[in-house]
Amino acid sequence: MLVKSEIIAFKPLDSRSPSYADADVPESDDAAFLKTLGLGKPYIEMFSRRASLHGSTFEAELLSSGLVTEDGYFGAFARSLRLPFVGELDHAVIVDTPSLDIQLRDTRMVRLSPQDAMPHMAIVPDLQSIARLKRALQATPDLAGDLVVTTPSALRQAVWKAGEGRRTRHTIHALFDKTPLYSARITLHGKQGFLLGVGATCFLGSLIAAPTLTFQLLHIVTAVLYMSALLFKLAPLRAKPDRRTLALVEKHDDEALPVYSVLVALYREQTVVEQLVTALNRLDWPKSQLDVKLVCEADDLGTLSAIERLDLGPPFEIIRVPPSLPRTKPKALTYALAGARGEFTAIYDAEDRPHPKQLREAYARFQQGCDNLASLQAPLIISNANTSWMTASFSLEYSALFRRLLPMLAKMRMPMPLGGTSNHFRTSVLRNVGAWDPFNVTEDADLGLRLYRLGHQSDVISYPTLEDAPTEFSVWLNQRTRWFKGWLQTWLVMMRSPLRVANEMGWKAYAVFQLLIGGMLLSSLTHPLFIVTVALTAKVMLTEGPDALSTIQFWLFTIDLLNILGSYAVFLLMGSRAMIDHEKNMVGSKWLATPAYWLMISLAAWRAIYELRYKPFVWNKTPHNPVKKNK
């Protein structure tokens, strides 16, 4: 028998109605049902008040409180309706269609089609529908044979499993199939490969014909481009922190809030899971309006076991991503996005400790911002800068990027290469632009630039996220190699149709992109070459005297020296000026190792070129450890 549409059209509970919290009105079906759970008037009034305040539902407030479990609540619902209760659904009897994923975001019902029984419907009822369901069951007794009651978690888990094959294929192929020029799946498109070959041939030919002139021209071009990128980085030195929404956050009145999704991609992170959950539980957002998804590879048994040992309830959900290539963070996030229920979505990493009010500030900024504001970047602050010269340099680098450069770009309304964590998005926009590219290993920068190309803006917020920098050279090198490889992928994607991209972005923004990404790549690759050139030229000057140099050699030596020293000076000034006194004390005199740190960066850049050729989509995993108690 088919279930009538009016019976299954469940509506969200209007929690502001006093029908079950007012002693002066006759007891309704929902009030009688709540009493079977042992909920008296004080509890009913409390959860009704919370639902009205947060803009949620009575069920959401009750279940997020932990006072009643899902099985207990919906099992009682089934007994009240005299329907069977199923605590676990068999995904094999669910017919998968693209529309099935709607149930991940608005969990209501799913059709079950077992081979040895008649099709029937698994439903997730709510208080608003209880009276209507009872009347329908009384009017049509046979209807009971077509319905079973289940829990939202059980229904979502079955839907995730039933659609995993289709969803995985869509995650991997959708961006490339729909907009191949935005995807890094092909490292070099045909025209790019042809032009690269022509360029390499011309360069080799000129080396043979006129080696001195060729090297001199190459030296001039790279030195000028290096200097241009360096001068561009001087602009953020005068930038000031943007705290325009902090006052709104601090003075906010309690109001109805939307659902906020939080996605965290985890892979071999069993050591930091407990710390992560503690940090997420501190977020200042109603639990009933939070949708936290811990996104794990289905075969990562260590991380899954660690999460399950914590016995998490609402608002946490474990998403198991089926094993497939490429095995990357952006692929996992895009897979999980299919079930994100929030109007806004935040991205965190396993080791992150976000400020409790970060979601509040992001929401306030979205509310105050223009309609095409699509993403917000929170600053990342390194909390272990005092560990070594390497972590101190990392801290200076992050301080310069997240508290000087990105705020300046946001103020100028220029394209922003987002950081890999503490990003906040309008979920609808994120889906519309194709989400993250599963083949780009620095997916954040790629997404920030794609948003700009498609007419959206990015901005920054002030409440930070704490992270720890790698403390081992091998770990740092793997991480930085992956970043450079992804930046190379992003640059190549943007250079497939240079004129088209420049027209999309505007020539000013296009020039900023070239100075940011192109300039960073060029300076990182050529920095050690400039050092060698300066050293050799200085040796000639010391042994043979300045007159041994031609005018052009002298000026190139001067520019090279300015490029090297200027790189260090801008790095230190941008980083230190954004720091508070405590951070500066943690860095101490470790800034003296800046030249060594720049050589490490160059090593990672050259290594990235090798990996881009031979293993472009390999994700170099960065292991994390929990913060020590004495920090």
Helices and strands as residue ranges (DSSP letters): H 5-8, H 29-36, H 41-54, H 58-65, H 70-81, G 91-93, G 98-101, H 102-105, E 109-112, E 120-123, G 127-129, H 130-139, G 141-146, E 147-149, H 152-162, H 164-178, G 180-182, H 190-209, H 211-232, G 235-238, H 246-250, E 260-266, H 273-281, G 287-289, E 290-297, H 301-309, E 316-321, H 329-337, E 344-348, E 353-354, H 358-368, E 373-377, E 380-382, H 389-400, I 401-405, H 406-412, E 423-426, H 427-432, H 443-453, E 457-460, E 465-467, H 473-494, H 498-505, H 507-513, I 514-518, H 519-544, G 546-548, H 551-577, H 581-587, G 588-593, H 594-614
